[in-house]
């Protein structure tokens, strides 16, 4: 297994200065990092960026910028590379096809002659797992599974659903289509992330940290200039360094600890060779005052009286609701004060709660035995962001910033239509392949 191979050589993480997104600066920083690592990039290359959501007004800072992908493409244009594809699945219910356009990737594809592959429209293969704790197998993009060189390109940002950190390991959630992605996106999220790593393990990580996104919702949080590109040969090493950059304690990040427990290496910062022209201490000095937004959801300041039951799901109901509150604060802070002053129950509680109206978030909360009053339920384990936005709008009349004509069109018209069309075309192809010869 790949993790065994890693055990014999020190993992390397290069911190490269890159003051801005100017093409020559980005390409030079990546070139220097690749030279230090000396990793062969060859054959069919698949790049997996972070395009969970891209929108010029509402989500401008939390996706991998095309300039950084272009910088990598400039550096891997050689004979040994036969094909380059970008495979991604944007957030649940979001069309990746549209996100490629919004994020500027279509221009990139035209310029470099590469393929853009929305995962939800791609051919899939079932991949069995040997060590899966949440999944016994995964349905993965065939292209990604068969790649000769898999390159992860995360955006460095904070994320309250994953103990404060989104980097290389968490990026793998976007290797799954919606249904598998939401399966046990709850208190088991950490183990789920490590399951995926067994089947989708990058050879190289190149991270956009020129501008990092911090302190709010994983899609809408605001950007902060850091002037860094990270180039690494090991995703766990990358994330241990990334956690330090965000002043997070790796021992508190569940998915990193779960990966270490399962035998992935390295286990500590001391086992990593940190290279490059941007010393870690200097990077950390620049991020020292940036918040990650990590807190328990009931501590978020809003008119709602939030009561937490069990389990407390950082990656599920509790984290998703906290993320939704941050979304309002990031992009429409005035709407926070319009929330009703009513109890919001998340997780199953034994408490006796009486109120004219109660918000009941998730399936566990709905099983609370002593709630008295009209229940405004949002079902799911956990509810998706899309459901939460829609139903909170209907139940409380507080609309999320994404409730805009262009984004509603993307989510409720383009997304299902493209999935249907793709499936139909595939069925036609399949019928043609299997039809008996005349
Ligand atoms: S319903 Fe919510 S609180 Fe309960 S297990 Fe699922 S994600 Fe966790």
Boltz pocket constraint, residues with backbone or C-beta under 6 A from the ligand:
constraints:
  - pocket:
      binder: B
      contacts: [[A, 185], [A, 186], [A, 187], [A, 310], [A, 311], [A, 312], [A, 313], [A, 315], [A, 316], [A, 317], [A, 318], [A, 346], [A, 347], [A, 348], [A, 361], [A, 362], [A, 363], [A, 364], [A, 365], [A, 380], [A, 381], [A, 382]]
      max_distance: 6.0
